[in-house]
Amino acid sequence: MQTTQNRLLHETDVARILLVSESWLQKARVHRKGPPFVKIGRSVRYRKSDIDAYIGSNITQPSEVM
C-alpha cells in the first residue's frame, strides 16, 4: 500500500498541481529540468513527495527594499 507521500501521480495531475502544461513537463523531462520522475515501462509517474520537494526548492524570498 502506498503512503500519501509516496503515491505516484500521473502527468496530468502534476501539471494541474504546478499550474503548467503537460507539454512543459514533457520538455522538462527531455532537458532534465523540472521535478524528478519515475519511468515504469513507457509510463511516466511522479512521486508526491518529489513534487512537494520541487515546489519547496523553488521558493524565492523577496529582497528587502532599503
PQR file with spaces between the fields and no chain letter, atoms N, CA, C, O and H, PARSE charges and radii, in Angstrom:
ATOM       1  N    MET     1       0.840   -1.191    0.000 -0.4000 1.5000
ATOM       2  CA   MET     1       0.000    0.000    0.000 -0.0000 2.0000
ATOM       3  C    MET     1       0.885    1.255    0.000  0.5500 1.7000
ATOM       4  O    MET     1       1.866    1.331    0.740 -0.5500 1.4000
ATOM       5  N    GLN     2       0.534    2.214   -0.818 -0.4000 1.5000
ATOM       6  CA   GLN     2       1.327    3.437   -0.934 -0.0000 2.0000
ATOM       7  C    GLN     2       0.893    4.447    0.128  0.5500 1.7000
ATOM       8  O    GLN     2      -0.299    4.635    0.372 -0.5500 1.4000
ATOM       9  H    GLN     2      -0.263    2.152   -1.419  0.4000 1.0000
ATOM      10  N    THR     3       1.876    5.090    0.752 -0.4000 1.5000
ATOM      11  CA   THR     3       1.545    6.186    1.652 -0.0000 2.0000
ATOM      12  C    THR     3       1.210    7.397    0.796  0.5500 1.7000
ATOM      13  O    THR     3       1.482    7.414   -0.405 -0.5500 1.4000
ATOM      14  H    THR     3       2.844    4.938    0.554  0.4000 1.0000
ATOM      15  N    THR     4       0.630    8.391    1.407 -0.4000 1.5000
ATOM      16  CA   THR     4       0.250    9.590    0.662 -0.0000 2.0000
ATOM      17  C    THR     4       1.452   10.233   -0.007  0.5500 1.7000
ATOM      18  O    THR     4       1.358   10.665   -1.156 -0.5500 1.4000
ATOM      19  H    THR     4       0.409    8.377    2.382  0.4000 1.0000
ATOM      20  N    GLN     5       2.594   10.307    0.699 -0.4000 1.5000
ATOM      21  CA   GLN     5       3.781   10.959    0.159 -0.0000 2.0000
ATOM      22  C    GLN     5       4.444   10.162   -0.950  0.5500 1.7000
ATOM      23  O    GLN     5       5.110   10.743   -1.808 -0.5500 1.4000
ATOM      24  H    GLN     5       2.671    9.956    1.632  0.4000 1.0000
ATOM      25  N    ASN     6       4.279    8.841   -0.955 -0.4000 1.5000
ATOM      26  CA   ASN     6       4.909    8.015   -1.983 -0.0000 2.0000
ATOM      27  C    ASN     6       3.949    7.634   -3.101  0.5500 1.7000
ATOM      28  O    ASN     6       4.287    6.834   -3.972 -0.5500 1.4000
ATOM      29  H    ASN     6       3.738    8.369   -0.259  0.4000 1.0000
ATOM      30  N    ARG     7       2.778    8.196   -3.075 -0.4000 1.5000
ATOM      31  CA   ARG     7       1.789    7.915   -4.104 -0.0000 2.0000
ATOM      32  C    ARG     7       2.308    8.399   -5.451  0.5500 1.7000
ATOM      33  O    ARG     7       2.905    9.472   -5.541 -0.5500 1.4000
ATOM      34  H    ARG     7       2.503    8.846   -2.367  0.4000 1.0000
ATOM      35  N    LEU     8       2.084    7.618   -6.486 -0.4000 1.5000
ATOM      36  CA   LEU     8       2.516    8.001   -7.835 -0.0000 2.0000
ATOM      37  C    LEU     8       1.412    8.774   -8.524  0.5500 1.7000
ATOM      38  O    LEU     8       0.256    8.350   -8.555 -0.5500 1.4000
ATOM      39  H    LEU     8       1.599    6.746   -6.413  0.4000 1.0000
ATOM      40  N    LEU     9       1.789    9.918   -9.077 -0.4000 1.5000
ATOM      41  CA   LEU     9       0.835   10.799   -9.745 -0.0000 2.0000
ATOM      42  C    LEU     9       1.033   10.757  -11.259  0.5500 1.7000
ATOM      43  O    LEU     9       2.153   10.597  -11.745 -0.5500 1.4000
ATOM      44  H    LEU     9       2.727   10.262   -9.052  0.4000 1.0000
ATOM      45  N    HIS    10      -0.048   10.899  -11.984 -0.4000 1.5000
ATOM      46  CA   HIS    10       0.009   10.994  -13.436 -0.0000 2.0000
ATOM      47  C    HIS    10       0.475   12.395  -13.837  0.5500 1.7000
ATOM      48  O    HIS    10       0.365   13.350  -13.067 -0.5500 1.4000
ATOM      49  H    HIS    10      -0.957   11.029  -11.589  0.4000 1.0000
ATOM      50  N    GLU    11       0.989   12.490  -15.039 -0.4000 1.5000
ATOM      51  CA   GLU    11       1.456   13.766  -15.585 -0.0000 2.0000
ATOM      52  C    GLU    11       0.359   14.832  -15.539  0.5500 1.7000
ATOM      53  O    GLU    11       0.636   15.992  -15.234 -0.5500 1.4000
ATOM      54  H    GLU    11       1.079   11.715  -15.664  0.4000 1.0000
ATOM      55  N    THR    12      -0.861   14.451  -15.834 -0.4000 1.5000
ATOM      56  CA   THR    12      -1.986   15.394  -15.814 -0.0000 2.0000
ATOM      57  C    THR    12      -2.174   15.990  -14.427  0.5500 1.7000
ATOM      58  O    THR    12      -2.406   17.190  -14.285 -0.5500 1.4000
ATOM      59  H    THR    12      -1.085   13.508  -16.081  0.4000 1.0000
ATOM      60  N    ASP    13      -2.072   15.146  -13.405 -0.4000 1.5000
ATOM      61  CA   ASP    13      -2.225   15.615  -12.029 -0.0000 2.0000
ATOM      62  C    ASP    13      -1.107   16.576  -11.647  0.5500 1.7000
ATOM      63  O    ASP    13      -1.356   17.602  -11.014 -0.5500 1.4000
ATOM      64  H    ASP    13      -1.883   14.171  -13.520  0.4000 1.0000
ATOM      65  N    VAL    14       0.116   16.248  -12.030 -0.4000 1.5000
ATOM      66  CA   VAL    14       1.267   17.093  -11.696 -0.0000 2.0000
ATOM      67  C    VAL    14       1.171   18.439  -12.416  0.5500 1.7000
ATOM      68  O    VAL    14       1.460   19.479  -11.825 -0.5500 1.4000
ATOM      69  H    VAL    14       0.317   15.414  -12.545  0.4000 1.0000
ATOM      70  N    ALA    15       0.771   18.424  -13.674 -0.4000 1.5000
ATOM      71  CA   ALA    15       0.604   19.670  -14.422 -0.0000 2.0000
ATOM      72  C    ALA    15      -0.422   20.565  -13.730  0.5500 1.7000
ATOM      73  O    ALA    15      -0.238   21.779  -13.650 -0.5500 1.4000
ATOM      74  H    ALA    15       0.536   17.579  -14.154  0.4000 1.0000
ATOM      75  N    ARG    16      -1.478   19.975  -13.243 -0.4000 1.5000
ATOM      76  CA   ARG    16      -2.520   20.733  -12.541 -0.0000 2.0000
ATOM      77  C    ARG    16      -1.978   21.302  -11.227  0.5500 1.7000
ATOM      78  O    ARG    16      -2.251   22.454  -10.893 -0.5500 1.4000
ATOM      79  H    ARG    16      -1.627   18.989  -13.308  0.4000 1.0000
ATOM      80  N    ILE    17      -1.216   20.503  -10.486 -0.4000 1.5000
ATOM      81  CA   ILE    17      -0.650   20.955   -9.212 -0.0000 2.0000
ATOM      82  C    ILE    17       0.328   22.114   -9.423  0.5500 1.7000
ATOM      83  O    ILE    17       0.296   23.101   -8.687 -0.5500 1.4000
ATOM      84  H    ILE    17      -0.995   19.566  -10.758  0.4000 1.0000
ATOM      85  N    LEU    18       1.199   21.987  -10.434 -0.4000 1.5000
ATOM      86  CA   LEU    18       2.227   23.004  -10.682 -0.0000 2.0000
ATOM      87  C    LEU    18       1.737   24.172  -11.533  0.5500 1.7000
ATOM      88  O    LEU    18       2.460   25.149  -11.729 -0.5500 1.4000
ATOM      89  H    LEU    18       1.224   21.185  -11.032  0.4000 1.0000
ATOM      90  N    LEU    19       0.520   24.070  -12.030 -0.4000 1.5000
ATOM      91  CA   LEU    19      -0.065   25.104  -12.904 -0.0000 2.0000
ATOM      92  C    LEU    19       0.780   25.317  -14.165  0.5500 1.7000
ATOM      93  O    LEU    19       1.040   26.447  -14.580 -0.5500 1.4000
ATOM      94  H    LEU    19      -0.068   23.277  -11.871  0.4000 1.0000
ATOM      95  N    VAL    20       1.196   24.200  -14.757 -0.4000 1.5000
ATOM      96  CA   VAL    20       1.932   24.215  -16.026 -0.0000 2.0000
ATOM      97  C    VAL    20       1.228   23.261  -16.984  0.5500 1.7000
ATOM      98  O    VAL    20       0.351   22.497  -16.581 -0.5500 1.4000
ATOM      99  H    VAL    20       0.984   23.282  -14.421  0.4000 1.0000
ATOM     100  N    SER    21       1.616   23.311  -18.241 -0.4000 1.5000
ATOM     101  CA   SER    21       1.020   22.400  -19.220 -0.0000 2.0000
ATOM     102  C    SER    21       1.730   21.053  -19.183  0.5500 1.7000
ATOM     103  O    SER    21       2.861   20.944  -18.708 -0.5500 1.4000
ATOM     104  H    SER    21       2.329   23.932  -18.568  0.4000 1.0000
ATOM     105  N    GLU    22       1.060   20.046  -19.682 -0.4000 1.5000
ATOM     106  CA   GLU    22       1.682   18.731  -19.784 -0.0000 2.0000
ATOM     107  C    GLU    22       2.879   18.784  -20.731  0.5500 1.7000
ATOM     108  O    GLU    22       3.869   18.085  -20.515 -0.5500 1.4000
ATOM     109  H    GLU    22       0.141   20.135  -20.068  0.4000 1.0000
ATOM     110  N    SER    23       2.798   19.603  -21.772 -0.4000 1.5000
ATOM     111  CA   SER    23       3.923   19.709  -22.705 -0.0000 2.0000
ATOM     112  C    SER    23       5.144   20.329  -22.017  0.5500 1.7000
ATOM     113  O    SER    23       6.277   19.989  -22.357 -0.5500 1.4000
ATOM     114  H    SER    23       1.993   20.171  -21.947  0.4000 1.0000
ATOM     115  N    TRP    24       4.928   21.238  -21.050 -0.4000 1.5000
ATOM     116  CA   TRP    24       6.057   21.794  -20.297 -0.0000 2.0000
ATOM     117  C    TRP    24       6.747   20.683  -19.524  0.5500 1.7000
ATOM     118  O    TRP    24       7.976   20.605  -19.512 -0.5500 1.4000
ATOM     119  H    TRP    24       4.008   21.514  -20.773  0.4000 1.0000
ATOM     120  N    LEU    25       5.963   19.818  -18.876 -0.4000 1.5000
ATOM     121  CA   LEU    25       6.546   18.699  -18.133 -0.0000 2.0000
ATOM     122  C    LEU    25       7.324   17.773  -19.060  0.5500 1.7000
ATOM     123  O    LEU    25       8.406   17.301  -18.711 -0.5500 1.4000
ATOM     124  H    LEU    25       4.965   19.882  -18.886  0.4000 1.0000
ATOM     125  N    GLN    26       6.776   17.517  -20.232 -0.4000 1.5000
ATOM     126  CA   GLN    26       7.449   16.644  -21.202 -0.0000 2.0000
ATOM     127  C    GLN    26       8.780   17.251  -21.636  0.5500 1.7000
ATOM     128  O    GLN    26       9.792   16.552  -21.698 -0.5500 1.4000
ATOM     129  H    GLN    26       5.897   17.900  -20.516  0.4000 1.0000
ATOM     130  N    LYS    27       8.782   18.537  -21.933 -0.4000 1.5000
ATOM     131  CA   LYS    27      10.028   19.210  -22.330 -0.0000 2.0000
ATOM     132  C    LYS    27      11.022   19.242  -21.174  0.5500 1.7000
ATOM     133  O    LYS    27      12.224   19.078  -21.380 -0.5500 1.4000
ATOM     134  H    LYS    27       7.960   19.104  -21.882  0.4000 1.0000
ATOM     135  N    ALA    28      10.527   19.451  -19.971 -0.4000 1.5000
ATOM     136  CA   ALA    28      11.396   19.481  -18.791 -0.0000 2.0000
ATOM     137  C    ALA    28      12.080   18.130  -18.602  0.5500 1.7000
ATOM     138  O    ALA    28      13.250   18.076  -18.222 -0.5500 1.4000
ATOM     139  H    ALA    28       9.550   19.584  -19.803  0.4000 1.0000
ATOM     140  N    ARG    29      11.365   17.049  -18.861 -0.4000 1.5000
ATOM     141  CA   ARG    29      11.979   15.717  -18.735 -0.0000 2.0000
ATOM     142  C    ARG    29      13.077   15.522  -19.760  0.5500 1.7000
ATOM     143  O    ARG    29      14.141   14.997  -19.431 -0.5500 1.4000
ATOM     144  H    ARG    29      10.415   17.093  -19.169  0.4000 1.0000
ATOM     145  N    VAL    30      12.838   15.936  -20.998 -0.4000 1.5000
ATOM     146  CA   VAL    30      13.833   15.786  -22.065 -0.0000 2.0000
ATOM     147  C    VAL    30      15.104   16.547  -21.723  0.5500 1.7000
ATOM     148  O    VAL    30      16.210   16.071  -21.981 -0.5500 1.4000
ATOM     149  H    VAL    30      11.973   16.362  -21.264  0.4000 1.0000
ATOM     150  N    HIS    31      14.942   17.732  -21.142 -0.4000 1.5000
ATOM     151  CA   HIS    31      16.093   18.588  -20.816 -0.0000 2.0000
ATOM     152  C    HIS    31      16.598   18.369  -19.400  0.5500 1.7000
ATOM     153  O    HIS    31      17.462   19.109  -18.929 -0.5500 1.4000
ATOM     154  H    HIS    31      14.043   18.118  -20.932  0.4000 1.0000
ATOM     155  N    ARG    32      16.065   17.351  -18.708 -0.4000 1.5000
ATOM     156  CA   ARG    32      16.462   17.021  -17.338 -0.0000 2.0000
ATOM     157  C    ARG    32      16.268   18.202  -16.395  0.5500 1.7000
ATOM     158  O    ARG    32      17.096   18.460  -15.522 -0.5500 1.4000
ATOM     159  H    ARG    32      15.363   16.750  -19.091  0.4000 1.0000
ATOM     160  N    LYS    33      15.172   18.907  -16.583 -0.4000 1.5000
ATOM     161  CA   LYS    33      14.769   20.006  -15.702 -0.0000 2.0000
ATOM     162  C    LYS    33      13.474   19.569  -15.029  0.5500 1.7000
ATOM     163  O    LYS    33      12.951   18.494  -15.322 -0.5500 1.4000
ATOM     164  H    LYS    33      14.499   18.697  -17.292  0.4000 1.0000
ATOM     165  N    GLY    34      12.971   20.379  -14.152 -0.4000 1.5000
ATOM     166  CA   GLY    34      11.695   20.062  -13.527 -0.0000 2.0000
ATOM     167  C    GLY    34      11.820   19.008  -12.446  0.5500 1.7000
ATOM     168  O    GLY    34      12.922   18.636  -12.041 -0.5500 1.4000
ATOM     169  H    GLY    34      13.396   21.252  -13.914  0.4000 1.0000
ATOM     170  N    PRO    35      10.664   18.529  -11.982 -0.5600 1.5000
ATOM     171  CA   PRO    35      10.668   17.576  -10.868  0.2800 2.0000
ATOM     172  C    PRO    35      11.160   16.197  -11.285  0.5500 1.7000
ATOM     173  O    PRO    35      11.018   15.816  -12.447 -0.5500 1.4000
ATOM     174  N    PRO    36      11.741   15.439  -10.346 -0.5600 1.5000
ATOM     175  CA   PRO    36      12.153   14.063  -10.641  0.2800 2.0000
ATOM     176  C    PRO    36      10.932   13.225  -11.023  0.5500 1.7000
ATOM     177  O    PRO    36       9.816   13.502  -10.585 -0.5500 1.4000
ATOM     178  N    PHE    37      11.155   12.211  -11.833 -0.4000 1.5000
ATOM     179  CA   PHE    37      10.048   11.361  -12.270 -0.0000 2.0000
ATOM     180  C    PHE    37      10.458    9.899  -12.210  0.5500 1.7000
ATOM     181  O    PHE    37      11.639    9.569  -12.098 -0.5500 1.4000
ATOM     182  H    PHE    37      12.062   11.985  -12.189  0.4000 1.0000
ATOM     183  N    VAL    38       9.466    9.037  -12.286 -0.4000 1.5000
ATOM     184  CA   VAL    38       9.658    7.588  -12.261 -0.0000 2.0000
ATOM     185  C    VAL    38       9.183    7.050  -13.599  0.5500 1.7000
ATOM     186  O    VAL    38       8.085    7.378  -14.050 -0.5500 1.4000
ATOM     187  H    VAL    38       8.507    9.304  -12.377  0.4000 1.0000
ATOM     188  N    LYS    39       9.998    6.231  -14.228 -0.4000 1.5000
ATOM     189  CA   LYS    39       9.616    5.643  -15.509 -0.0000 2.0000
ATOM     190  C    LYS    39       9.382    4.150  -15.279  0.5500 1.7000
ATOM     191  O    LYS    39      10.282    3.433  -14.840 -0.5500 1.4000
ATOM     192  H    LYS    39      10.889    5.965  -13.862  0.4000 1.0000
ATOM     193  N    ILE    40       8.180    3.694  -15.575 -0.4000 1.5000
ATOM     194  CA   ILE    40       7.809    2.291  -15.456 -0.0000 2.0000
ATOM     195  C    ILE    40       7.344    1.853  -16.831  0.5500 1.7000
ATOM     196  O    ILE    40       6.228    2.159  -17.252 -0.5500 1.4000
ATOM     197  H    ILE    40       7.449    4.277  -15.931  0.4000 1.0000
ATOM     198  N    GLY    41       8.213    1.133  -17.526 -0.4000 1.5000
ATOM     199  CA   GLY    41       7.905    0.807  -18.921 -0.0000 2.0000
ATOM     200  C    GLY    41       7.844    2.093  -19.721  0.5500 1.7000
ATOM     201  O    GLY    41       8.803    2.865  -19.733 -0.5500 1.4000
ATOM     202  H    GLY    41       9.119    0.884  -17.185  0.4000 1.0000
ATOM     203  N    ARG    42       6.734    2.328  -20.384 -0.4000 1.5000
ATOM     204  CA   ARG    42       6.539    3.582  -21.125 -0.0000 2.0000
ATOM     205  C    ARG    42       5.851    4.658  -20.305  0.5500 1.7000
ATOM     206  O    ARG    42       5.760    5.811  -20.724 -0.5500 1.4000
ATOM     207  H    ARG    42       5.956    1.701  -20.374  0.4000 1.0000
ATOM     208  N    SER    43       5.374    4.274  -19.144 -0.4000 1.5000
ATOM     209  CA   SER    43       4.623    5.204  -18.295 -0.0000 2.0000
ATOM     210  C    SER    43       5.557    6.086  -17.480  0.5500 1.7000
ATOM     211  O    SER    43       6.586    5.635  -16.977 -0.5500 1.4000
ATOM     212  H    SER    43       5.448    3.337  -18.803  0.4000 1.0000
ATOM     213  N    VAL    44       5.182    7.333  -17.363 -0.4000 1.5000
ATOM     214  CA   VAL    44       5.921    8.287  -16.529 -0.0000 2.0000
ATOM     215  C    VAL    44       5.008    8.675  -15.374  0.5500 1.7000
ATOM     216  O    VAL    44       3.849    9.039  -15.571 -0.5500 1.4000
ATOM     217  H    VAL    44       4.346    7.699  -17.772  0.4000 1.0000
ATOM     218  N    ARG    45       5.552    8.590  -14.173 -0.4000 1.5000
ATOM     219  CA   ARG    45       4.810    8.972  -12.978 -0.0000 2.0000
ATOM     220  C    ARG    45       5.706    9.838  -12.105  0.5500 1.7000
ATOM     221  O    ARG    45       6.928    9.849  -12.255 -0.5500 1.4000
ATOM     222  H    ARG    45       6.494    8.295  -14.013  0.4000 1.0000
ATOM     223  N    TYR    46       5.079   10.556  -11.200 -0.4000 1.5000
ATOM     224  CA   TYR    46       5.788   11.437  -10.279 -0.0000 2.0000
ATOM     225  C    TYR    46       5.379   11.085   -8.858  0.5500 1.7000
ATOM     226  O    TYR    46       4.195   10.896   -8.580 -0.5500 1.4000
ATOM     227  H    TYR    46       4.086   10.547  -11.079  0.4000 1.0000
ATOM     228  N    ARG    47       6.361   10.996   -7.948 -0.4000 1.5000
ATOM     229  CA   ARG    47       6.039   10.761   -6.547 -0.0000 2.0000
ATOM     230  C    ARG    47       5.575   12.076   -5.924  0.5500 1.7000
ATOM     231  O    ARG    47       6.156   13.131   -6.179 -0.5500 1.4000
ATOM     232  H    ARG    47       7.323   11.150   -8.174  0.4000 1.0000
ATOM     233  N    LYS    48       4.544   12.004   -5.120 -0.4000 1.5000
ATOM     234  CA   LYS    48       4.003   13.190   -4.459 -0.0000 2.0000
ATOM     235  C    LYS    48       5.084   13.880   -3.638  0.5500 1.7000
ATOM     236  O    LYS    48       5.162   15.109   -3.628 -0.5500 1.4000
ATOM     237  H    LYS    48       4.072   11.147   -4.914  0.4000 1.0000
ATOM     238  N    SER    49       5.913   13.110   -2.953 -0.4000 1.5000
ATOM     239  CA   SER    49       6.971   13.697   -2.118 -0.0000 2.0000
ATOM     240  C    SER    49       7.974   14.471   -2.977  0.5500 1.7000
ATOM     241  O    SER    49       8.487   15.501   -2.538 -0.5500 1.4000
ATOM     242  H    SER    49       5.850   12.112   -2.961  0.4000 1.0000
ATOM     243  N    ASP    50       8.263   13.995   -4.192 -0.4000 1.5000
ATOM     244  CA   ASP    50       9.185   14.711   -5.090 -0.0000 2.0000
ATOM     245  C    ASP    50       8.567   16.016   -5.583  0.5500 1.7000
ATOM     246  O    ASP    50       9.271   17.015   -5.737 -0.5500 1.4000
ATOM     247  H    ASP    50       7.846   13.159   -4.549  0.4000 1.0000
ATOM     248  N    ILE    51       7.268   16.016   -5.830 -0.4000 1.5000
ATOM     249  CA   ILE    51       6.587   17.242   -6.270 -0.0000 2.0000
ATOM     250  C    ILE    51       6.617   18.272   -5.148  0.5500 1.7000
ATOM     251  O    ILE    51       6.898   19.447   -5.386 -0.5500 1.4000
ATOM     252  H    ILE    51       6.696   15.205   -5.706  0.4000 1.0000
ATOM     253  N    ASP    52       6.328   17.834   -3.928 -0.4000 1.5000
ATOM     254  CA   ASP    52       6.375   18.751   -2.779 -0.0000 2.0000
ATOM     255  C    ASP    52       7.783   19.328   -2.591  0.5500 1.7000
ATOM     256  O    ASP    52       7.938   20.520   -2.325 -0.5500 1.4000
ATOM     257  H    ASP    52       6.099   16.880   -3.734  0.4000 1.0000
ATOM     258  N    ALA    53       8.806   18.479   -2.728 -0.4000 1.5000
ATOM     259  CA   ALA    53      10.195   18.940   -2.586 -0.0000 2.0000
ATOM     260  C    ALA    53      10.559   19.909   -3.711  0.5500 1.7000
ATOM     261  O    ALA    53      11.253   20.898   -3.475 -0.5500 1.4000
ATOM     262  H    ALA    53       8.680   17.511   -2.943  0.4000 1.0000
ATOM     263  N    TYR    54      10.101   19.635   -4.918 -0.4000 1.5000
ATOM     264  CA   TYR    54      10.376   20.518   -6.057 -0.0000 2.0000
ATOM     265  C    TYR    54       9.765   21.900   -5.820  0.5500 1.7000
ATOM     266  O    TYR    54      10.403   22.921   -6.079 -0.5500 1.4000
ATOM     267  H    TYR    54       9.538   18.831   -5.110  0.4000 1.0000
ATOM     268  N    ILE    55       8.552   21.923   -5.338 -0.4000 1.5000
ATOM     269  CA   ILE    55       7.908   23.206   -5.035 -0.0000 2.0000
ATOM     270  C    ILE    55       8.705   23.936   -3.963  0.5500 1.7000
ATOM     271  O    ILE    55       8.966   25.133   -4.087 -0.5500 1.4000
ATOM     272  H    ILE    55       8.034   21.093   -5.128  0.4000 1.0000
ATOM     273  N    GLY    56       9.089   23.224   -2.919 -0.4000 1.5000
ATOM     274  CA   GLY    56       9.858   23.836   -1.833 -0.0000 2.0000
ATOM     275  C    GLY    56      11.207   24.364   -2.273  0.5500 1.7000
ATOM     276  O    GLY    56      11.680   25.375   -1.752 -0.5500 1.4000
ATOM     277  H    GLY    56       8.876   22.251   -2.819  0.4000 1.0000
ATOM     278  N    SER    57      11.834   23.689   -3.231 -0.4000 1.5000
ATOM     279  CA   SER    57      13.157   24.119   -3.686 -0.0000 2.0000
ATOM     280  C    SER    57      13.096   25.328   -4.621  0.5500 1.7000
ATOM     281  O    SER    57      14.128   25.907   -4.960 -0.5500 1.4000
ATOM     282  H    SER    57      11.450   22.868   -3.654  0.4000 1.0000
ATOM     283  N    ASN    58      11.901   25.702   -5.030 -0.4000 1.5000
ATOM     284  CA   ASN    58      11.749   26.839   -5.937 -0.0000 2.0000
ATOM     285  C    ASN    58      11.136   28.065   -5.273  0.5500 1.7000
ATOM     286  O    ASN    58      10.665   28.977   -5.952 -0.5500 1.4000
ATOM     287  H    ASN    58      11.062   25.232   -4.754  0.4000 1.0000
ATOM     288  N    ILE    59      11.146   28.083   -3.944 -0.4000 1.5000
ATOM     289  CA   ILE    59      10.625   29.246   -3.230 -0.0000 2.0000
ATOM     290  C    ILE    59      11.661   30.360   -3.302  0.5500 1.7000
ATOM     291  O    ILE    59      12.844   30.145   -3.035 -0.5500 1.4000
ATOM     292  H    ILE    59      11.529   27.342   -3.393  0.4000 1.0000
ATOM     293  N    THR    60      11.208   31.532   -3.662 -0.4000 1.5000
ATOM     294  CA   THR    60      12.073   32.703   -3.744 -0.0000 2.0000
ATOM     295  C    THR    60      11.571   33.749   -2.763  0.5500 1.7000
ATOM     296  O    THR    60      10.401   34.129   -2.792 -0.5500 1.4000
ATOM     297  H    THR    60      10.248   31.707   -3.880  0.4000 1.0000
ATOM     298  N    GLN    61      12.453   34.208   -1.905 -0.4000 1.5000
ATOM     299  CA   GLN    61      12.098   35.248   -0.960 -0.0000 2.0000
ATOM     300  C    GLN    61      12.298   36.618   -1.599  0.5500 1.7000
ATOM     301  O    GLN    61      13.324   36.863   -2.235 -0.5500 1.4000
ATOM     302  H    GLN    61      13.404   33.900   -1.881  0.4000 1.0000
ATOM     303  N    PRO    62      11.336   37.502   -1.437 -0.5600 1.5000
ATOM     304  CA   PRO    62      11.532   38.851   -1.993  0.2800 2.0000
ATOM     305  C    PRO    62      12.674   39.550   -1.257  0.5500 1.7000
ATOM     306  O    PRO    62      12.860   39.374   -0.052 -0.5500 1.4000
ATOM     307  N    SER    63      13.429   40.340   -2.004 -0.4000 1.5000
ATOM     308  CA   SER    63      14.544   41.060   -1.372 -0.0000 2.0000
ATOM     309  C    SER    63      13.987   42.262   -0.614  0.5500 1.7000
ATOM     310  O    SER    63      12.948   42.826   -0.960 -0.5500 1.4000
ATOM     311  H    SER    63      13.278   40.483   -2.983  0.4000 1.0000
ATOM     312  N    GLU    64      14.707   42.621    0.411 -0.4000 1.5000
ATOM     313  CA   GLU    64      14.300   43.743    1.226 -0.0000 2.0000
ATOM     314  C    GLU    64      14.668   45.048    0.537  0.5500 1.7000
ATOM     315  O    GLU    64      15.794   45.213    0.068 -0.5500 1.4000
ATOM     316  H    GLU    64      15.550   42.163    0.692  0.4000 1.0000
ATOM     317  N    VAL    65      13.732   45.962    0.476 -0.4000 1.5000
ATOM     318  CA   VAL    65      13.973   47.259   -0.149 -0.0000 2.0000
ATOM     319  C    VAL    65      14.453   48.224    0.934  0.5500 1.7000
ATOM     320  O    VAL    65      13.852   48.327    2.003 -0.5500 1.4000
ATOM     321  H    VAL    65      12.817   45.828    0.857  0.4000 1.0000
ATOM     322  N    MET    66      15.537   48.922    0.640 -0.4000 1.5000
ATOM     323  CA   MET    66      16.089   49.868    1.621 -0.0000 2.0000
ATOM     324  C    MET    66      15.571   51.238    1.381  0.5500 1.7000
ATOM     325  O    MET    66      15.924   52.168    2.106 -0.5500 1.4000
ATOM     326  H    MET    66      16.025   48.838   -0.229  0.4000 1.0000
